[in-house]
Amino acid sequence: MLEVIETSAGWLSASQAARQLGISTQWVRHLAETGKVTGVRTPLGWLLDRDSVAQAAAERMITR
């Protein structure tokens, strides 16, 4: 059975997350692959958890 995930329900595409974080989509994929942000790899690309990306953005602002 396929599970349908709506992007508006709490998920961001890699490009949306990259814009929010101010980094490249390649780096967003790296963050997801290494578990630094929560994400799901789909046949169409990565979906990143909105809250996880927001937390990464907040941490990024603190370390700047």
VEXDREN-2710 file (C-alpha; in Angstrom, 1 decimal):
% VEXDREN-2710
k/r/px/py/pz
1/MET/0.0/0.0/0.0
2/LEU/1.3/3.5/-0.9
3/GLU/1.4/6.2/1.7
4/VAL/0.6/9.7/0.3
5/ILE/2.5/12.6/1.8
6/GLU/1.2/16.1/1.2
7/THR/3.9/18.7/0.9
8/SER/1.8/21.3/2.5
9/ALA/1.1/19.2/5.6
10/GLY/4.6/19.7/7.1
11/TRP/7.0/18.7/4.3
12/LEU/9.3/20.9/2.2
13/SER/11.0/20.1/-1.1
14/ALA/14.8/20.3/-1.1
15/SER/14.6/23.5/-3.0
16/GLN/12.1/25.1/-0.5
17/ALA/14.3/24.0/2.4
18/ALA/17.4/25.4/0.6
19/ARG/15.8/28.8/0.2
20/GLN/14.7/28.8/3.8
21/LEU/18.2/27.8/5.0
22/GLY/20.1/30.0/2.5
23/ILE/22.1/27.0/1.2
24/SER/22.3/24.9/-1.9
25/THR/19.9/22.0/-2.6
26/GLN/23.0/19.7/-2.7
27/TRP/23.8/20.7/0.9
28/VAL/20.2/20.1/1.9
29/ARG/20.4/16.6/0.5
30/HIS/23.7/16.1/2.4
31/LEU/22.0/17.2/5.6
32/ALA/19.2/14.8/5.0
33/GLU/21.5/11.9/4.1
34/THR/23.5/12.4/7.3
35/GLY/20.4/12.8/9.5
36/LYS/21.0/16.4/10.4
37/VAL/17.5/17.2/9.1
38/THR/14.7/14.7/9.0
39/GLY/13.7/13.8/5.5
40/VAL/12.3/11.1/3.2
41/ARG/13.8/10.2/-0.1
42/THR/11.2/9.7/-2.8
43/PRO/11.4/8.9/-6.5
44/LEU/10.9/12.6/-7.2
45/GLY/13.5/13.9/-4.7
46/TRP/13.8/14.6/-1.0
47/LEU/10.9/15.8/1.3
48/LEU/12.2/17.4/4.4
49/ASP/10.3/17.8/7.7
50/ARG/9.2/21.5/8.0
51/ASP/10.0/21.5/11.8
52/SER/13.4/19.9/11.3
53/VAL/14.3/22.5/8.7
54/ALA/13.0/25.4/11.0
55/GLN/15.2/24.0/13.8
56/ALA/18.2/23.8/11.5
57/ALA/17.5/27.4/10.4
58/ALA/17.4/28.6/14.0
59/GLU/20.6/26.8/14.9
60/ARG/22.2/28.3/11.8
61/MET/21.3/31.8/13.0
62/ILE/22.8/31.2/16.4
63/THR/26.1/30.0/15.1
64/ARG/26.5/32.9/12.7
END
